[in-house]
C-alpha cells in the first residue's frame, strides 16, 4: 500500500481491515468490537500507524457523535429522577455498580506489589472510566435481550459516573504528587558527599 502512492488508499484499507475482522468476530459469536480492537492492535505494529490515526480522525468525527446519540436514544432519562419510587431500585443498583467499578480498578493498581517505582493509586484511578467500550457492550446486551431496560440504565449510570469522576480525581492525585515532591529534601549526590579540596591542594 505504501508503494501505491494513491491518496486515501491507506485509510480505506484500514477501515476495510477493521470491518473485516469485526465481521469475522461476529460470525464466530464474539462482539464485533473484539474484531475491530484486534485490527487496531495489528495496525499499531506497522510503520504507517501514525498516518492511519491522522487520516481516520475525520471519519471518527462524523461517526462518534452518531454512536453516542444512538446510545442516548435508548435511555429513558426519567429513571434518574429520585423522586419516583420505581427509580429507587435502578439508582441503588447503579450506585452499587459504580462503587464496585471504582474499588475494583483502584485495587488493580496494587496488583503488582514488587514494583516500587509506580504510583499505584494514580494507575488505578486512570483505569476507572469505562467509556464507550462499556456503552457498546451494554447496548449489545440490551439489543440481544440479555439486559433489561432497567439493568441497562443502571449500567449506563455507572459508565457516566466513572467517566465524569476520573478527571478531577486524577488532577487531585497529580497535584498531591507534585506537592509531595516539592516538600522532599533534595537528594544527596556524590558531589555533595565529597569533602571540599583546600586551595592549592591540587597543585
C-alpha distance (Angstrom), angle and dihedral (degrees) to the residues before:
residue distance angle dihedral
X1 . . .
X2 3.78 . .
X3 3.81 89.9 .
X4 3.80 93.3 51.1
X5 3.82 92.1 70.9
X6 3.81 91.0 -159.0
X7 3.79 118.7 147.7
X8 3.80 113.6 -113.4
X9 3.80 96.8 7.1
X10 3.81 93.4 110.6
X11 3.80 97.1 54.4
X12 3.81 90.5 40.8
X13 3.78 91.4 54.4
X14 3.81 91.1 46.6
X15 3.81 91.4 53.3
X16 3.80 92.6 45.7
X17 3.81 90.5 47.8
X18 3.82 92.3 50.2
X19 3.82 93.0 46.0
X20 3.81 91.1 47.4
X21 3.80 93.3 53.4
X22 3.81 89.4 44.0
X23 3.82 89.2 53.5
X24 3.81 92.0 48.1
X25 3.80 91.1 48.9
X26 3.80 89.7 51.9
X27 3.80 91.2 49.2
X28 3.79 92.5 55.3
X29 3.80 92.1 49.0
X30 3.80 101.0 -96.9
X31 3.78 128.1 119.9
X32 3.80 113.6 -87.7
X33 3.80 89.8 -123.6
X34 3.82 89.1 66.2
X35 3.80 90.6 61.6
X36 3.79 94.3 45.3
X37 3.80 90.0 47.6
X38 3.82 89.2 53.1
X39 3.81 88.9 50.4
X40 3.80 89.7 53.8
X41 3.79 91.2 50.8
X42 3.80 91.6 50.6
X43 3.80 94.7 46.6
X44 3.79 91.6 47.0
X45 3.80 88.2 67.3
X46 3.80 93.0 59.4
X47 3.79 127.0 90.6
X48 3.82 89.9 -121.4
X49 3.80 95.9 60.7
X50 3.81 96.4 105.7
X51 3.80 90.7 49.7
X52 3.80 91.4 49.4
X53 3.81 91.6 50.3
X54 3.80 91.8 49.7
X55 3.81 93.3 48.4
X56 3.80 95.1 43.6
X57 3.81 94.1 55.8
X58 3.84 95.2 83.9
X59 3.81 89.2 51.3
X60 3.80 90.8 50.2
X61 3.81 90.3 48.0
X62 3.81 88.3 59.9
X63 3.79 100.9 42.7
X64 3.81 102.5 33.7
X65 3.82 94.6 69.8
X66 3.82 89.4 47.0
X67 3.80 89.5 53.6
X68 3.80 94.3 51.1
X69 3.81 91.8 45.0
X70 3.82 90.2 52.2
X71 3.81 89.6 51.1
X72 3.78 92.6 47.1
X73 3.79 91.8 48.3
X74 3.80 89.3 62.2
X75 3.80 92.3 56.4
X76 3.76 125.1 91.1
X77 3.82 101.3 -146.0
X78 3.78 91.1 -164.0
X79 3.83 88.3 78.2
X80 3.80 88.1 73.8
X81 3.80 91.3 66.4
X82 3.84 106.1 102.8
X83 3.80 91.3 -166.5
X84 3.81 90.4 73.8
X85 3.79 111.0 83.9
X86 3.83 93.2 -147.7
X87 3.81 89.9 60.8
X88 3.79 95.9 57.4
X89 3.81 94.6 83.5
X90 3.80 92.5 49.1
X91 3.80 92.4 47.9
X92 3.80 91.7 48.2
X93 3.80 91.9 50.4
X94 3.80 90.5 46.7
X95 3.80 91.1 50.0
X96 3.80 90.4 48.8
X97 3.80 91.5 51.0
X98 3.80 89.0 48.7
X99 3.82 92.9 53.3
X100 3.81 91.9 46.9
X101 3.81 91.2 47.2
X102 3.81 93.0 51.4
X103 3.81 96.6 43.3
X104 3.79 92.8 44.5
X105 3.79 94.0 53.8
X106 3.80 93.7 40.6
X107 3.81 89.2 53.5
X108 3.80 91.3 48.7
X109 3.79 88.8 64.2
X110 3.81 87.2 67.6
X111 3.82 93.8 48.7
X112 3.81 93.0 105.0
X113 3.81 103.6 55.6
X114 3.80 95.5 170.3
X115 3.82 92.3 65.2
X116 3.80 108.8 87.8
X117 3.82 98.2 171.3
X118 3.82 99.0 68.7
X119 3.79 133.0 87.9
X120 3.79 98.0 -124.1
X121 3.78 98.6 -173.3
X122 3.80 91.9 48.8
X123 3.81 90.6 51.2
X124 3.80 91.4 48.6
X125 3.80 92.9 47.1
X126 3.79 91.0 49.2
X127 3.81 90.4 57.9
X128 3.82 95.2 50.0
X129 3.84 100.3 92.0
X130 3.80 113.9 85.4
X131 3.80 95.3 -166.9
X132 3.78 125.4 168.6
X133 3.81 96.0 -18.8
X134 3.79 91.0 62.2
X135 3.80 89.5 47.3
X136 3.80 91.8 51.1
X137 3.80 94.0 52.1
X138 3.79 91.5 43.8
X139 3.79 90.8 52.6
X140 3.81 90.9 47.3
X141 3.79 88.7 52.9
X142 3.80 91.5 48.4
X143 3.81 94.8 48.3
X144 3.79 91.5 44.4
X145 3.78 93.1 52.1
X146 3.80 93.5 -116.7
X147 3.81 92.9 114.4
X148 3.76 125.8 44.6
X149 3.78 120.8 -135.8
X150 3.81 90.1 -103.0
X151 3.81 94.0 51.9
X152 3.80 90.8 44.8
X153 3.79 89.2 53.1
X154 3.81 91.3 49.6
X155 3.81 90.6 50.8
X156 3.79 89.7 48.5
X157 3.80 90.5 53.1
X158 3.81 89.1 53.5
X159 3.82 92.9 48.1
X160 3.80 93.4 49.1
X161 3.81 94.0 45.0
X162 3.82 95.0 48.4
X163 3.81 90.8 47.1
X164 3.81 94.0 49.9
X165 3.81 97.6 43.3
X166 3.81 97.7 50.9
X167 3.86 102.4 72.0
X168 3.85 96.6 54.5
X169 3.81 91.4 41.8
X170 3.80 92.3 51.2
X171 3.79 91.2 47.0
X172 3.81 90.9 52.0
X173 3.81 91.7 48.3
X174 3.81 93.0 48.9
X175 3.81 91.2 47.1
X176 3.81 89.1 51.8
X177 3.81 90.9 49.4
X178 3.79 91.9 50.5
X179 3.79 93.7 46.9
X180 3.79 90.3 48.2
X181 3.79 91.5 52.3
X182 3.79 90.4 49.3
X183 3.78 92.0 56.2
X184 3.78 95.2 48.8
X185 3.81 117.5 100.4
X186 3.75 115.8 -109.6
X187 3.78 114.9 -91.9
X188 3.78 115.6 -102.3
X189 3.79 110.7 -116.2
X190 3.78 130.1 -158.9
X191 3.80 90.0 -103.0
X192 3.83 90.3 55.9
X193 3.80 91.2 53.6
X194 3.84 93.7 50.1
X195 3.81 111.6 96.7
X196 3.79 115.8 -121.9
X197 3.79 116.7 -94.3
X198 3.82 114.7 -122.8
X199 3.81 115.3 -118.2
X200 3.80 111.6 -87.8
X201 3.81 93.9 13.4
X202 3.81 92.2 112.7
X203 3.80 89.4 57.8
